[in-house]
């Protein structure tokens, strides 16, 4: 069965595993399981995700670049190697101050 996930047991780099695309957001599943997902994203400068909520806490790790993360109406500027936990049911949005890459870890719970 074909999978969209990264190959297990093989070394990889977050930043080398995804490219940027003009005026686009790209995502790749690192792992996608019933209990949660780890997803790699790239955002071109000026791109973003509009305000939304999620039913689970999520860890956001910036691996390259700079992004504005808005949580519950409060702005947070994150740069390479910085992280933030986005709480479940709290509105959030993302905006690329410059091109950036991020890893999103969502663990589902009841």
N, C-alpha and C positions, 0 to 999 in steps of 0.2 A: 504494500500500500504506500503510495507516495505521500510525503509529508512536506509541510511548509516550514518545519522547524530546522534549526541548525543541527549539524551532525554531532552526535554524542561522542565523547572521547577524543575530540579534535580541538586543538588550541585555536583561538580566534581573538580578534581585536574588535571591540565595539565600533571604533571609528573607521576601521578599514572594511567593515562588513556591510556598510550602507553608504550610498552616494547621495549627493544633493541633486535636485532637479529644479530647473527654473520655475519659480512661482508655484511651488508644490510642497506638499507634505508626503513623505514616503514612510511606510511602516513595514517591518519584517518581524515575524514571530521567532523568538529565540526558543521558547517553550510555550506550548498551549495545552493546558490540562484542565480537567473538570474542576480542580480545586484552585486554579488560578493561571495567570499568564505572565510571561516576561516578554516584552515587546520593545524592539529597537525602532526609533523614529529619527528622521532628518527633516528639518524645516528650513526652507529658503528664507532669507531676510524678508521681513514684513508678513510672512505667513503665520498662521496660528490655528487654534481651535477655539470656537466660540464657547460662551459660558454654558456649562452643563453640570449635572451631578452624576455620581456613580454610587451604587449601593454598597461598595466596599472601600476600605482604606487602600491607598496606593502609594508606593514609594516612587518618587521621580528623581533620577540621577542625571545631571547634565554631564555628558562626556566630552563635549566640545562646544565652544561658542558661548552665547549669552542669550538668556530668555527672561521675559517677564512672566511670572506666574501669579495669577490673581486668585486668591482663596477667600471666599466669603466677603468679597469687596475690598480686600487688602492686597496691595501690590508687593511682590517679593521679586527682587532681581537676583537671578542665579547665574553663575558662571561655571566654567569647566571645573569638574570635580566637586561640585556642590550638589546637595540633595535637599529634598523637602518631602514630608509625608502629607498627602492630601487626604483629609478625613472623609469618611463615608458621608454621604448626604449633604455635603457642603458644596455650594456652587464654586466652580473653578473654570479658569480660562487660561490659555497660553498665547504668548505673542513673541515672535522672533525679533529681538532687538538687532541681532545679527544672525547669520546662519548658525544653527545649532543642531546638535545630535543629543538624544536622550534615551535612557532606558527606563521603561515603566514596568514596575513589578506590582501586580495586583493579586492578592491572595483572598480568595472568596471565603466568606464565613456566614453563619446564619445570624 
